[in-house]
Amino acid sequence: MDRSNLDDFQTQVSELLIRHRSVLDVMSKVQETASRINRSLTKAVTECGCVEVAAKKQTYDSSKNLEENKSYLDTHFTGPLCEHCRDVVTAELGKNLFYLAALCNITDIKLEDVLQKESTRLNTLGVFNLS
C-alpha cells in the first residue's frame, strides 16, 4: 500500500468514525477488535477445524547462529484457513486497522509515519528487534 492509499484510508476513517470519537472509546475498540481477531482464529481451530495449533517447546541450539536456528523455530500454526475463516479473520483485522487509524487520527499521527518508523527500526535492528 503506497502513501496515498494509507492517507486516503486514514481520511476515510476520520470521516466515517462518528459514534466512538472519544479516545477512550477508540482505545477500547482497538482492544476489543484485537480480542475478536484472537477469537476468530480460535474458532477456526476449535469449531471449523481448518487449521490446527500444535504447540511445543521451541528448539533453539545455542551453538548455531540465528539464521541457522530460524528453520527450527515454528509458528505452531498448521494448515490453510478455509475461505470462510479467512474472510472472518480478514474482516476482524480490517476492523482493528480501522480503529488503529482512528487512534492515529486522534493523536495527529500519520499511519504512514508509524509504518515508516517501524520499518526503519526493523531494518536497523534486524533479528534483534523484539528481543
N, C-alpha and C positions, 0 to 999 in steps of 0.2 A: 504494500500500500504506500503510495507516494504522499508527499507532504500535503498536497491539495486535497486528497481524499481524506486524510486524517483531520485537516482543518474543517472540511465540509461536514464530516461526521460529528465533530465537536460542536459545530454551529447548529447542526440539526438537533443534537441532544439539548442544547440550550433552548431552542425554540419549542421542543416537544415536552420538556420537563416542566410541568405546571403544578401538579399537586404536591410533590415532595421536593420543594426547593430549599428547605432548611438543610443546613449542613448536617444536623443531627439525623434527619430523615435519610439523607443520601448516604451517610456513613453506615447507618443500619441496613440500608438496601444493598450496599456493597457486601456487607457481611452475610445478609440473607441470601443473595444470589450466589455467593461462594458456597454456602451450605447446600443450595439447590444443585449446584454442579456436583458436589460430593454425593448427594442423594441420587442423582440421575446415573452416575457411574455405579453406585452401589446396586441400584435396581437392575442395571444391565448385567451385573454378576448374579444377583440373588433371585431375580424374578424372570428375566429373559434368558439368561444363561449364555448369551452370545459371546461373552468374554469371561475369563477366569482370573482370579488373583491367586498366585501360587507363591506366597512369601516364605522366604527362609533367610537365614543369616547370609549377608553378603560376604563372599570370599575375597580377601584382599591380601596379596602377597607382598610384604614389605621389602622383599629383596628385588622386586621388579619396579620399573618406573610407572608413572601414572598412565602413560599411553598403553603399556603392556597390560596393565590391570583393567583397563577400560572394557576389554572384551569379556571379562569375568563378572562385571557388575551388571545386574539385571533390573529391569523395571518391575518385575513380578506380575506384569500385565500380559496376558496371553490371549490371542485370538483377535479377529477384527470385530468392531462394533457392527451389529446388523443395521440396516438402513433406518429403522425406527429409532433405535437407541442413538445412532449418530445424529439424527435430526433433533432429538431431545437434548442431548449434550451440547450440540451446536447452538440451539436456542438459549440454553442456560448460560453458556459462555457469552453469547451476544448480550443478554440482559446484564451480566456482570460488567461487560465492557461499556455498556450504556451508562451505568451508574459510576463507573470509574471515570468516564469522560465528564459526567456531571460534577464529580468531585474536583476534577481539573478545572472546570468552569468556575466553580465557587471559589477556588483558591487562586484563580487567574494564572493557571499553569497550562501551557500548551501540551497536549498529549504527545505531539511530535517531539517536543523538547525532552519529555520523560523517556520516550523510546530512544532518542539520540544519545542522551546521557547514559542510559543503561547500556546501550550498545558500546559506547566508548569505554565504559567501566569494564564490561566483559572482555573487550579487546585488550585492554590494559592488563587486567588481572588473569585472563585466561582461565585455566582449570582451578585457580585458587580463588575464584570469585565468590564462592559460598562456603569456604572453609572457616 
